[in-house]
Amino acid sequence: MNQYRNPAQPAPIRPDDTGLAPPRRVDIRDLLGDSRELRIQHGGQEYRLTLTSKGKLILTK
């Protein structure tokens, strides 16, 4: 049996296959540095990613 897929046939689609690259992993310390807040620009809006005193993250507009 041939172990190679025929390139003329589309690859089988798995239920979890989105066609997108896997999500990037970034350590929060790399984002915040010594700060407890990060300002993020998206779609003409500014958002704040805040690290709380209990170590939780809050995203607000």
C-alpha positions as CSV (number, residue, x, y, z in Angstrom):
1,M,0.0,0.0,0.0
2,N,1.3,3.5,-0.9
3,Q,2.0,5.5,2.3
4,Y,1.9,8.9,0.5
5,R,-1.3,10.8,-0.1
6,N,-2.2,11.7,-3.7
7,P,-1.7,15.5,-4.0
8,A,-4.7,15.7,-6.3
9,Q,-6.9,14.7,-3.4
10,P,-7.6,17.2,-0.6
11,A,-6.3,16.3,2.8
12,P,-8.9,14.8,5.1
13,I,-10.5,17.5,7.4
14,R,-10.4,16.8,11.1
15,P,-13.1,18.2,13.3
16,D,-10.6,20.4,15.1
17,D,-8.8,21.6,11.9
18,T,-9.3,25.3,11.5
19,G,-6.6,25.9,8.9
20,L,-5.0,28.4,11.2
21,A,-1.6,28.3,12.8
22,P,-1.6,27.1,16.4
23,P,-2.0,29.9,19.0
24,R,1.2,31.5,20.2
25,R,2.2,31.1,23.8
26,V,3.6,34.2,25.5
27,D,4.6,34.4,29.2
28,I,2.7,37.3,30.9
29,R,6.1,38.5,32.3
30,D,7.3,39.0,28.7
31,L,4.2,41.2,28.0
32,L,4.1,43.2,31.2
33,G,7.7,43.3,32.3
34,D,7.9,45.2,35.6
35,S,4.5,46.8,35.1
36,R,1.0,45.6,36.1
37,E,-0.7,47.0,33.0
38,L,-0.4,46.7,29.3
39,R,-2.2,49.0,26.8
40,I,-3.3,47.2,23.6
41,Q,-4.4,48.9,20.4
42,H,-7.0,47.0,18.3
43,G,-9.5,48.2,15.7
44,G,-9.0,51.8,16.6
45,Q,-9.7,51.1,20.3
46,E,-7.4,51.0,23.3
47,Y,-7.7,48.1,25.8
48,R,-6.0,47.6,29.1
49,L,-4.7,44.2,30.3
50,T,-4.3,44.5,34.0
51,L,-2.6,42.0,36.4
52,T,-4.6,42.1,39.7
53,S,-3.1,41.8,43.2
54,K,-4.4,38.2,43.3
55,G,-2.6,37.3,40.0
56,K,-5.6,37.3,37.7
57,L,-5.8,39.1,34.4
58,I,-8.5,41.6,33.5
59,L,-9.1,43.0,30.0
60,T,-11.0,46.2,29.9
61,K,-11.8,48.9,27.3
